[in-house]
Every structure is written in structure tokens, then in C-alpha cells.
Amino acid sequence: MDRSFDASGFVTSHLQGPRAQEILRDCDPKESVRWAEWAMIRVATIMKSVEPHLTIAEEAERRNAKLLGDAKTLNLQKMVLEEEKADAIRAKLKEKGAEIDRLRRREEGFLAGGKVPGFGSRGKKQCEDLAEDAKGAIAATEGALKAQLAILVPDFDTDQISFFKDIVDGRVMEPTD
């Protein structure tokens, strides 16, 4: 809000304008002085009545500027926190994916060899049963992780995520045996 009211311009326009010239020309000097005093009192009255409004407007502008600055700061903080959350989720998924990949390769090795350490000759059947249990556990873990990911990052596409798929050159592929 502009506090620079041009009092001298206002007085000049009222004292030297066409109406003022007419009044001053037809009046005696006493009347002219009285009319000039009236104009000055009118200017002072206008200034006095406008001053509280200017103060209120300036305070509102200061508060508005502060609130806009606070909103920008909060928006930046929100963006940083969202990025940190997404990075943490990516790191956790990468860590879990590596662990699951290691377990999958171990399981495939057991199935290919037919012998499981500690199971002796009964290894193949027990290994198959164990593999089925492991696949069920992996599928349950996969479902839980997808559900958590859907809550944390709602717009993230989890359709192609599977612990039994490989990533080759940035593309999701079915595992090749």
C-alpha cells in the first residue's frame, strides 16, 4: 500500500483549481484565508481517516508475504521428504530383491543337484517340499511388500514386480533356466 499521499498536490489543486480561483477572486482576503484553512483542515481530516486503513493494509501485506514464504518453505520440505521416502523404499526394495535373488539361486541349485546338505538320500523329495514351502513364503512376502509399497507410493506400478523375474538391461524378464 502506498503511504505517500500527495498532500501538497491535493492542496494545490483545491487552492489553485478553477473553483478555488473563483472563490478566492470573489472573496475578501479574510475569506480567502478562511477558505484555505478549511481546505487544510479537510486535507488533515482525510489523512487522519486514511492512516488506520493504510496501517492495517501494510500489516496484512507483511503477514501475507510471511505466509507465502512459509508455504514455499513447507512445500520444499515436503518435496524433500517425499524424495527421501522414495529413496528409502527403493533402497529397501533393492536390498530385499538381492536377498530373494540369492535365495532363489540357492533353491535352484538345490533342485538341480537333487541333494540338500543335511538331508542325505531323502533329499530330493524333501527338497521339493521345502522348495514349495519357500515359494509360498516368497509369494506371501512379495504380496506384503507390494501392499506396503502401494501404501507408501500409491502411484508406483507393482504389476511387473515379482521375485521370480530378472531385470536385464532395465527390462523385466522371465527367468531363464
C-alpha positions in Angstrom: 0.0 0.0 0.0 1.4 3.4 -0.9 1.5 5.7 2.1 2.8 8.7 0.1 -0.4 10.8 -0.2 0.4 13.9 -2.1 -1.0 16.5 0.4 0.7 19.4 -1.4 -0.8 18.4 -4.7 -4.2 18.0 -3.1 -4.0 21.4 -1.5 -2.7 23.0 -4.7 -5.5 21.5 -6.8 -8.0 22.7 -4.3 -6.5 26.1 -3.8 -5.4 26.8 -7.3 -8.1 24.9 -9.3 -10.9 26.7 -11.2 -13.3 26.5 -8.2 -10.6 27.9 -5.8 -9.7 30.7 -8.2 -13.4 31.7 -8.4 -13.8 31.6 -4.6 -10.6 33.5 -4.0 -11.3 36.1 -6.6 -14.8 36.9 -5.3 -13.9 36.9 -1.6 -12.0 39.3 0.5 -8.6 38.3 1.9 -10.1 37.2 5.2 -12.5 34.8 3.4 -9.6 33.6 1.3 -7.6 32.7 4.3 -10.6 31.1 6.0 -11.2 29.0 2.8 -7.5 28.0 2.7 -7.7 27.0 6.4 -10.8 24.9 5.6 -9.0 23.2 2.8 -6.0 22.4 5.0 -8.3 21.1 7.8 -10.1 18.9 5.2 -6.7 17.5 4.0 -5.7 16.8 7.6 -9.0 15.1 8.2 -8.7 12.9 5.1 -5.1 12.0 6.1 -6.2 11.1 9.6 -9.1 8.9 8.5 -6.9 7.1 5.9 -4.0 6.4 8.2 -5.5 3.5 10.2 -6.6 1.8 6.9 -3.1 2.1 5.5 -1.6 0.7 8.7 -3.9 -2.3 8.6 -3.2 -2.9 4.9 0.5 -2.8 5.4 0.3 -5.3 8.3 -1.9 -7.6 6.1 0.7 -7.4 3.3 3.5 -8.2 5.7 1.6 -11.2 7.1 0.7 -12.3 3.6 4.3 -12.2 2.5 5.4 -14.2 5.6 2.7 -16.8 5.0 3.7 -17.1 1.3 7.3 -17.6 2.4 6.3 -20.2 5.0 4.2 -22.0 2.4 7.1 -22.2 -0.1 9.4 -23.5 2.7 6.9 -26.2 3.7 6.4 -27.2 0.1 10.1 -27.6 -0.4 10.4 -29.6 2.8 7.5 -31.8 1.7 9.2 -32.5 -1.7 12.5 -33.3 0.1 10.7 -35.7 2.5 8.8 -37.4 -0.4 12.1 -37.9 -2.3 13.8 -39.3 0.8 10.9 -41.6 1.4 11.0 -42.8 -2.2 14.8 -43.3 -2.0 14.4 -45.3 1.2 11.8 -47.5 -0.4 14.0 -48.1 -3.5 16.9 -49.0 -1.3 14.8 -51.4 0.8 13.4 -53.0 -2.3 16.8 -53.4 -3.8 18.1 -55.0 -0.6 15.1 -57.3 -0.3 15.4 -58.1 -4.0 19.0 -59.1 -3.7 18.3 -61.3 -0.7 15.4 -63.0 -2.6 17.5 -63.4 -5.7 20.2 -65.1 -3.6 17.7 -67.5 -2.0 16.2 -68.2 -5.4 19.6 -69.1 -6.9 20.3 -71.3 -3.9 16.9 -73.1 -4.3 17.6 -73.6 -8.0 21.0 -75.0 -7.2 19.4 -77.5 -4.7 16.8 -78.5 -7.1 19.3 -79.1 -9.9 21.6 -81.2 -7.7 19.0 -83.3 -6.1 20.9 -83.3 -2.8 20.4 -80.9 0.0 23.1 -80.7 2.7 21.8 -82.5 5.9 19.1 -84.4 4.1 21.1 -87.3 2.7 19.4 -89.6 0.2 15.9 -88.5 1.0 17.0 -85.0 -0.2 15.1 -84.7 -3.5 11.6 -85.2 -2.2 12.2 -83.2 0.9 13.9 -80.5 -1.1 10.9 -80.3 -3.4 8.6 -80.0 -0.4 10.9 -77.4 1.1 11.0 -75.5 -2.3 7.2 -75.4 -2.4 7.1 -74.0 1.1 9.8 -71.5 0.2 7.8 -70.5 -2.9 4.7 -70.0 -0.8 6.7 -67.9 1.8 8.3 -65.9 -1.0 4.9 -65.3 -2.6 3.4 -64.2 0.7 6.4 -61.8 1.3 6.0 -60.5 -2.2 2.3 -59.7 -1.6 3.1 -58.0 1.7 5.9 -55.9 0.1 3.6 -54.9 -2.8 0.9 -53.9 -0.3 3.4 -51.8 1.7 4.7 -50.2 -1.5 1.1 -49.4 -2.6 0.5 -47.6 0.7 3.8 -45.7 0.7 3.9 -44.8 -3.0 0.3 -45.1 -4.4 1.2 -44.2 -8.0 4.0 -46.8 -8.2 3.2 -49.7 -10.7 3.8 -53.0 -8.9 2.3 -55.2 -11.6 5.6 -56.3 -13.1 7.4 -56.8 -9.7 8.0 -60.4 -8.9 10.7 -62.2 -7.0 10.9 -64.8 -9.8 11.7 -62.4 -12.5 15.0 -61.0 -13.6 16.0 -57.5 -14.7 18.1 -57.4 -17.9 19.1 -54.1 -19.4 16.4 -52.3 -17.4 13.6 -54.6 -18.6 11.7 -57.1 -16.5 12.2 -60.6 -17.9 11.0 -64.1 -17.0 13.9 -66.1 -15.5 15.8 -68.2 -18.0 16.9 -71.6 -16.7 
